[in-house]
């Protein structure tokens, strides 16, 4: 009897949470097509200006006609290798993307403006910055192993 009561409480809550988690388009605001995979992050965050006015990352982080800011080239085809498992040029001892560990990935720290970063929060010039929903997607991609998908 006790087990049945416990299941009666736990199952509806579990179903509710599972249903809420999958509707990312409601959370990602100016990038409704953003999904927790690298191709989507490249397309919607690194390569494109969004409807909030946030500039694309490749405005500064490109090797096309210039040296990329902080030596970080986020142009499609180069960005994955430049990020995952790579050391930060700005802050020695930090790794840009640590698969499975968004909290210690320097990319997340720079995008969220965490204490102890070197230089400015990204994107520069006081934003607009990525929304909580956009950061949730980037964090999820890293948490799930930062695959080149």
Secondary structure, DSSP 4 states (H G I P E B T S, - for coil): -HHHHHHHHHHHHHHHHHHHHT-GGGTSTT-TT--SSHHHHIIIIIS---TT-PPPGGGTS--SSSPPGGG---STTTHHHHHBTPBPSSSTT-BSB-TT-GGG-HHHHHHHT-TT-SSPPSSTTT-PPPPHHHHHHHHHHHHTT----
